[in-house]
Amino acid sequence: MGDPIQLKDEGNKHFQAGDIDKAIECYTSAIKVCKDKKVLAVIHRNRSACYLKKENYANAASDASKAIDVDAADIKALYRRCQALEKLGKLDMAFKDVQRCATLEPKNKTFLETLRRLGADIQAKLKTTFSTDSRVQNMFDILLDDEMDKEKKEKAANNLIVLSREDAGAERIFQGNGVPLLLNMIETGKPEMILAAVRTLSGMCTGHKARAMAIIHMVGIDKMCSIMAVDNEEIALGTCNLFQCINDSLTGGDKREYGKEEALVLDASKDLKTILLSLLEMVASKKVSGHGRDQALNLLCKNVPRKSKKEPDHSRTLFTIDHGLKKILKVCGQVAELPDQLPMTDNTQLIASVLLNKLYDDLKCDPERNNFRDLCDEYVKSKIDPNDMDKTIHAINTISGLLQGPFDVGNALVGHQGIMEMMVALCGSEREVDQMVAVEALIHSSSKMSRASFIITNGVSLLKDIYKKTKNERIKIRALVGLCKLGSAGGDDYSLRQFAEGSTEKLAKQCRKWLCNPQIDTKTRNWAIEGLAYLTNDADVKDDFVEDELALKAMFELSKSKDKTILYAVACTLVNCTNCYEKKEIIPELVQLAKFSKQHVPEQHPKDKKDFIEKRVKRLLKAGVISALAVMVKADNSILTDQTKEMLARVFLALSEDPKDRGTIVAQGGGKALIPLALEGTDAGKVKACHVIAKIAAISNPEIAFPGERVYEVVRPLVSLLQTDRDGVQNYEALRGLTNLAGYSEKLRAKIVKENALPEIENYMFEEHEKIRQAATECMCNLVTCKEVQERFLADGNDKLKLLVLLCGEDDDNLQIAAAGALAMLTAAQKKLCTKMTKVSTQWLEILQRLCLHVNVRIQHRGLVTVYNMLNSDDSELAKKLIIDSEMLEILSVIGKAADNPKRQEAIDAARACLVKAMDLGLIQPFTSPS
C-alpha cells in the first residue's frame, strides 16, 4: 500500500512530463488508498485533467463531479467538468458550470470567453432545434398530403433523407414522433414514399446503437423483411442498406461514449440473431421477390463470414450452416423452366454459390468441413428420385451451384457412384430442360483436368451429338461451351491441345457469331462469353477475337448490363487476351532435365510472344475496354469476388505497360476504378492495382486522373508499395507517384506524412540502386516544405541531414538536383539547419563549392541558394567561415561578375544576392574608385 500524497505527487510529475497514462495509473492507485476527503477531491480533480487530455470526456466529467461533491466552489473542477460536458454535447450543463466559475472569479477572461461562446452555441442550437422541428413536421405534412404535387413531395423526401444523415437532424426526427410517421409513409404502398422512408431510417440508424435498437423494435424486423421482399430493385437495395446500417451500429459502428447511459443500451446479440434467422427465412421463401432474395443473400455474404481469419469467433458461420445451409442449397437447385420455382433474378444463384463458398472457406477444422459436406450430401440424396425427374434435375442443379462455389464439395458429390452417369444419361433425355441442366453440370464439373480427361473420353461425342441435333439455341450454346471447356483443358500449353488443329478456332468463331447476334437472349449470349473464356487459352483464338471489333464491343456492352453473372467470364477472357495470368518461371536447366527424363515440358505458342501481346492490348484499348472495366468494378461485392477483382487488376496492369496508353486509361475513368481494387480483394490483386495507380500517378496530373477527394485515397495504396517485400519496380513507381502528388498541394503532402511514408522514403535514400535512390530523394525534395519533415531533419541523433549533404556530392546530375533542391529549401525554412549542416559532415564546404561551380545551371543555382541561406542564418561565425576562411568569395565573385545570360541568369542573380548579403554583414567592402 503506497502513500496517497506521494502517489499524487508522482502523478503530477508524470502529468507535467506529458506521460498521461502513467499519471492516471498513479492517481488511480492514490484514490484506492486515500482516506482524506479533501485530498481525495484533489486527486479526482487531477485525474479529470488527465482524462480531458486523453479525450475520455465521460470519465473526466465523472471525476470532476466527485471533486465538486466535496467542495462546491472548487473552481478547477468546475471548469474541467464544463470542458468535458461541452465535448459530450451537454451545452446547458456546461454553461451552468462556467457561469458558477465566472461568479467566483468575475475578472477571469477565460471564464468570460467560455461563458459568451457557450451562450451563443446554446442559442444557435435552440434556433436549429426549433427550425429543425418545424422543418421535420412540415416535410411529413407535405409527404402525407395526397393532394400535394409530385415535385414538392420529392423535394421534401430528399430533404428528410439529408437531415437524417446528420446526427442532430436524425435525433430531431426520432424525438419528434418521426418513426410512426415514416411507417405511415411505408403504408401508403407508393414506391417513392417507401424508398424515402427506408433511406431516412438508414440515416437515423447509422452510427447510433441506441437509436438503431429502438427503430428495430418500433418498425419490427418482420416488417423490414416484408419491405425488402417486394419486387422493386431500388426498394430491396434501400432496405438492404438499412439492415447493413443497423448491423454496423450494433456490432461496433457506434463510437460514441454513453457513460452511465451505457446500461440503457441493451445487449444487441438477440436482435442480431433474430435478423440472421429472418434473412435465412427470406432465402427460401416463395413470398420473396428475386431482388429481395438477392439482397438477403448479399447481407449474409457480407456479415456472416469473418472479415479476417485472425478473428477467433466464427459462430455466425456455424449457426448459418446449421439453420440455413439447406435453404441456400434449395436456391442453387432451382430450375427456372420448371413450374412452382422460387422467384429469382439472373444473379441469384451465383450469389448463393458465392455465399456457400464463403461459408465453407470460413470453417476452421476438418470436423466442421465434414459436417458441411454431409449436409450437402444428405440434401442432394434426398432430392434424387428416379420416378420424379423434376426432383432429380433439382439435385443436379444443386451440384452445379456447389461446383461454382466450394468446388471441392461439389467435386466430391460428382465423384459419388452414379452421379456422373446420371448427368450423362440426362444429356440424352427427350426433355430439353433435362439436357440443359445436365450439360451445365458437365461444364462445371470439368474444371479439374483429370475430370476433363474422363469427360473427353465419355462425354465429347455426347455433347457433339446434342450440338448437332438440338434445335434449341439455348441447349446448343451450352453444349458448345462444354466442348470449349474440354478443348481448353490444357490451358495455354501449346503441346497439350485436346482437339485437332483448327477445331478450337471453329468453336470460337461460332461463339463470336452468337455473341454478336442481338436477336438472341442475353443469357444465351453470356454463355458465348463463357465459351470464349475457355477458348482464349489458345493464342490463335485470342488473336482472332481481338481482331473482331464487333465481338469485343458486344462483350463490353454485355459486361455493363444488369446481369452480372458474366463478370468472371469477361475477366477470364481479358486476362487470357492480355496474357497477364500467373506464369511459372521456366528454368532452362530443369527443362533439359525434364526432356532427358521424358517428362512433359510446356510449350509457348508463337502468338504468345511480347509483340503479339502488345498488339492485342492496343486493340482492346481501341474497342473501349477501360469503360467496360470501370462499370464492372462497380458491381455488387458478392458477385465481384476477390478472385474477379484480382483478374481485373491484372488486366489493368497489362493495359498500363505502355506509358502512352495511360492517358487513355485516365480519360475513360480507369483512375477512379482502380481505387476500390487497390483497397479490397486478394493481396496479389491489391498490389497489382496499387502498381497501376503508381504508374498513372507518376506521369499524370493527379487532379485529372483522380478527381475530387479521390486524389487523397490514392496516397495509401502508393505508400503500401514502399514495403520492403515489394519488388524494386513497384518501389520505384510508387516513389515517382508520391513525388508527383507531393508537388501538387500542401494538403497532399500532409496526407503522405500522415500515412507514415517518411521512414520508408528515407530508407530508400540509402538504396544502392541508383534509380530508386534518385526517386526517393526527389520525393523527399518535394516533401521538405512540410513542417513535420523539417522537424525530422532538426531532431538530434539521426543522419538525415548528413545523407542529404553527401548525396549532393554524388556524380549523378538528377540525384544532385533533387538533393541540392531539398537542402536549399530546408536551409531557407529552418535557419538552425544551416549551422547543423556544418557539424554533420567534414566535407560540407567542399561539396557546397562543387555545387556552386557545377556546369549544370540547375545544380549551381541550388548550391548558391544554400550559400545565401547560410549567410542569412544569423550565425556570424558561419558567414565568416564561408566568406573569409574559404574560396567561396572568389567563386561568388566570378559568377556574379559574369555578363547577364538568359540561360544562366538564375545562378548569376543568386551569386549577386550572396555578395550583397556579405556586404550587408560587413564581411566585404564595396569596390570604390579613387577620386
ABEGO torsion letter per residue (X at the ends): XBBAAAAAAAAAAAAAAGBAAAAAAAAAAAAAABABAAAAAAAAAAAAAAAAAAGBAAAAAAAAAAAAAABAABAAAAAAAAAAAAAAGBAAAAAAAAAAAAAABAABAAAAAAAAAAAAAAAAAAAAAAAAAAAAAAAAAAAABAABBAAAAAAAAAAAAAAAABAAAAAAAAAAGAAAAAAAAAAAGBAAAAAAAAAAAAAAABGBAAAAAAAAAAAEAAAAAAAAABBBAAAAAAAAAAAAAAAAAAAGABABBAEAAAAABBBAAAAAAAAAAAAAAAAABAABBAAAAAAAAAAAAAAABBABAABABAAAAAAAAAAAAAAAAAAAABBAABBGBBBBBAAAAAAAAAAAAAAAAABABAAAAAAAAAAAAAAAAAABBAABAAAAAAAAAAAAAAAABBAAAAAAAAABBGAAAAAAAAAABABAAAAAAAAAAAAAAAABAAAAAAAAAAAAAAAAAAAAABABAAAAAAAAAAAAAAAAAAEABAAABABBBGAAAAAAAAAAAAAABAABBAAAAAAAAAAAAAAAABAAAAAAAAABAAAAAAAAAAAABABAAAAAAAAAAAAAAAGABBBBBBBAAAAAAAAAAGBBBBBBBAAABAAAAAAAAAAAAAAGAAAAAAAAAABBAAABBAAAAAAAAAAAAAAAABAAAAAAAAAAGAAAAAAAAAABEBAAAAAAAAAAAAAAAAABBAAAABBEAAAAAAAAAAAAAABAABBAAAAAAAAAAAAAAAAABAAAAAAAAAAGAAAAAAAAAABABAAAAAAAAAAAAAAAABAAAAAAAABBGBAAAAAAAAAAABABAAAAAAAAAAAAAAAAABAAAAAAAAAABAAAAAAAAAAAABABAAAAAAAAAAAAAAAAAGBAAAAAAAAAABAAAAAAAAAAABBBBAAAAAAAAAAAAAAAAAAAAGABBBBBBBX
